[in-house]
Amino acid sequence: MSVFMVTAKIKPENAAECDEAAKTMFAEIEKANPQGVRYMSCKSPDGVTYVAILELADGTDNPLPGIAAFREFQENLKKWLSGPPAAENMTVVGSFRSY
């Protein structure tokens, strides 16, 4: 499995819009029900720092870009960000029902 983590800060004035767009995006991902992928987004207590975690099963290409709501969210994210996001490829050393 491959695990990626992206941390990003949103401009405070865009946080509510980002939250609503994320809900819409995740609803569309749920409808599409792509296989071999787990994806989540969390917001820190500061209200503007978000962490997204993407897990792909071995041999699985990321299916999320094939979902229109995901592409729209990514496009809008460009104007909501207060700075560049930080992306990391993570190595899983242990997991229990990871999320």
PABA-381783 format. One line per 5 residues: their letters; for each residue x, y, z of N, C-alpha, C. Coordinates in steps of 0.05 Angstrom, whole numbers, padded with zeros to 5 digits. Atoms other than C-alpha are relative to their C-alpha. Example, Ala and Ser with C-alpha at 12.3 -4.5 7.8 and 13.67 -1.06 7.14 Angstrom:
AS	00018/-00024/00000/00246/-00090/00156/00018/00024/00000  -00016/-00024/-00001/00273/-00021/00143/-00015/00022/00014
***
This chain:
MSVFM	00017/-00023/00000/00000/00000/00000/00018/00025/00000  -00013/-00026/00000/00020/00072/-00012/-00016/00019/00017  00014/-00020/-00016/00003/00127/00037/00013/00027/-00004  -00009/-00028/00005/00008/00201/00023/-00015/00018/00020  00011/-00020/-00018/-00003/00259/00071/00005/00027/-00011
VTAKI	-00003/-00027/00009/-00016/00330/00050/-00010/00018/00022  00007/-00019/-00020/-00017/00387/00100/-00002/00027/-00014  00004/-00025/00013/-00045/00454/00078/-00013/00020/00020  00013/-00021/-00015/-00065/00520/00110/-00018/00016/-00019  00020/-00014/00016/-00127/00555/00084/-00003/00029/00011
KPENA	00005/-00028/-00010/-00140/00630/00088/-00025/-00001/00018  00022/00002/-00019/-00186/00640/00148/-00027/00007/-00013  00025/-00008/00012/-00239/00674/00105/-00011/-00022/-00019  00009/00021/00018/-00243/00611/00061/-00005/-00027/00014  00002/00026/-00014/-00246/00557/00116/-00028/-00011/-00002
AECDE	00027/00011/00001/-00322/00551/00117/-00007/-00010/-00028  00004/00008/00027/-00325/00548/00041/00014/-00026/-00006  -00015/00024/00004/-00271/00495/00041/-00014/-00024/00014  00014/00021/-00014/-00309/00454/00093/-00024/-00010/-00016  00024/00008/00016/-00373/00455/00051/00008/-00014/-00025
AAKTM	-00009/00013/00024/-00336/00438/-00012/00011/-00028/00005  -00010/00026/-00007/-00302/00380/00023/-00023/-00020/00005  00023/00017/-00005/-00369/00353/00046/-00012/-00009/-00027  00010/00006/00026/-00394/00356/-00026/00018/-00020/-00014  -00019/00018/00013/-00331/00323/-00052/-00002/-00028/00011
FAEIE	00000/00027/-00012/-00333/00266/-00002/-00027/-00014/-00006  00025/00013/00007/-00407/00254/-00017/00001/-00012/-00028  -00004/00010/00027/-00389/00247/-00091/00019/-00024/-00001  -00018/00023/-00001/-00331/00201/-00075/-00015/-00024/00011  00016/00022/-00012/-00378/00159/-00032/-00018/-00013/-00022
KANPQ	00018/00010/00021/-00427/00153/-00091/00016/-00015/-00021  -00017/00013/00020/-00371/00134/-00139/00011/-00026/00010  -00009/00024/-00013/-00346/00082/-00089/00025/-00012/-00014  -00024/00011/00013/-00276/00075/-00120/00013/-00021/00017  -00013/00023/-00014/-00240/00011/-00102/00030/00005/00004
GVRYM	-00028/-00002/-00004/-00170/00007/-00073/00010/00026/00011  -00008/-00026/-00010/-00170/00075/-00042/-00014/00006/00027  00011/-00011/-00025/-00181/00105/00027/00010/00029/00001  -00007/-00028/00001/-00182/00180/00034/-00015/00015/00023  00012/-00015/-00021/-00195/00227/00092/00012/00027/00002
SCKSP	-00010/-00027/-00004/-00188/00300/00110/-00008/00008/00029  00004/-00008/-00028/-00181/00328/00180/00008/00030/00003  -00007/-00029/-00005/-00179/00400/00206/00010/00002/00029  -00011/-00004/-00027/-00136/00421/00265/-00016/00020/00016  00015/-00018/-00016/-00163/00461/00323/00004/00030/-00007
DGVTY	-00003/-00028/00008/-00135/00525/00293/-00020/00009/-00021  00021/-00006/00019/-00190/00520/00241/00009/00006/-00028  -00010/-00007/00027/-00145/00533/00181/00020/-00020/-00010  -00019/00020/00009/-00096/00475/00179/-00014/-00026/-00005  00013/00025/00008/-00120/00413/00142/00021/-00021/-00006
VAILE	-00017/00022/00007/-00088/00345/00135/-00017/-00020/-00016  00013/00020/00017/-00109/00298/00079/00018/-00025/-00001  -00015/00025/00001/-00088/00225/00080/-00013/-00018/-00021  00008/00017/00022/-00093/00181/00018/00014/-00026/00002  -00012/00027/00000/-00082/00106/00020/-00009/-00014/-00025
LADGT	00006/00015/00024/-00077/00067/-00044/00009/-00029/00003  -00008/00028/00000/-00077/-00009/-00048/00022/-00004/-00020  -00022/00006/00018/-00016/-00039/-00081/-00011/-00005/-00028  00009/00003/00028/-00023/-00035/-00157/-00023/00016/-00008  00023/-00017/00006/-00079/00016/-00154/00009/00028/-00007
DNPLP	-00004/-00028/00007/-00075/00082/-00191/-00020/00016/00014  00019/-00017/-00014/-00107/00140/-00156/-00025/00005/-00016  00025/-00004/00015/-00180/00140/-00179/-00013/00027/00005  00014/-00024/-00007/-00198/00206/-00147/-00001/00022/-00021  00002/-00021/00021/-00179/00252/-00205/-00021/-00006/-00021
GIAAF	00022/00006/00018/-00232/00215/-00245/-00027/00008/00010  00026/-00009/-00012/-00286/00244/-00199/-00001/00030/-00002  00003/-00029/00006/-00310/00313/-00221/00002/00017/00025  00000/-00016/-00024/-00322/00338/-00150/00028/00002/00013  -00027/-00001/-00010/-00251/00320/-00130/00017/00020/-00017
REFQE	-00015/-00019/00017/-00222/00358/-00190/-00009/00028/00006  00010/-00027/-00006/-00266/00418/-00174/00011/00009/00027  -00011/-00007/-00026/-00244/00417/-00101/00030/00008/-00003  -00028/-00005/00003/-00171/00414/-00122/00005/00027/-00014  -00002/-00025/00014/-00181/00473/-00170/-00006/00023/00019
NLKKW	00007/-00021/-00019/-00215/00515/-00116/00021/00003/00022  -00020/00000/-00021/-00162/00497/-00066/00022/00020/-00006  -00021/-00018/00009/-00112/00538/-00106/-00005/00029/00010  00006/-00028/-00009/-00149/00603/-00087/-00004/00001/00030  00005/00000/-00029/-00164/00582/-00015/00026/-00002/00016
LSGPP	-00025/00004/-00015/-00092/00565/00005/00013/00026/00008  -00015/-00023/-00009/-00052/00614/00046/00030/-00003/-00006  -00027/00006/00007/00013/00581/00024/00001/-00027/-00013  -00002/00026/00013/00039/00520/-00012/-00005/-00023/00019  00005/00024/-00017/00016/00452/00014/00026/-00016/00002
AAENM	-00023/00018/-00003/00067/00402/00040/-00010/-00029/-00004  00008/00027/00006/00061/00332/00011/00023/-00019/00007  -00020/00020/-00008/00096/00270/00038/-00010/-00028/-00007  00006/00029/00004/00098/00197/00018/00008/-00013/00026  -00004/00012/-00026/00091/00159/00083/00005/-00030/-00002
TVVGS	-00005/00029/-00002/00115/00089/00103/-00016/-00009/00024  00016/00011/-00022/00065/00050/00145/00018/-00020/00015  -00015/00018/-00017/00100/00016/00203/-00018/-00017/00018  00020/00014/-00015/00037/-00008/00237/-00027/00013/-00004  00027/-00011/00004/-00038/00000/00232/-00020/-00018/00013
FRSY	00023/00015/-00010/-00102/-00021/00266/-00025/00015/-00009  00024/-00015/00011/-00165/-00002/00227/00007/00029/-00005  -00014/-00026/00002/-00125/00057/00204/-00017/00025/00001  00018/-00023/-00004/-00184/00105/00201/-00027/-00006/-00008
***
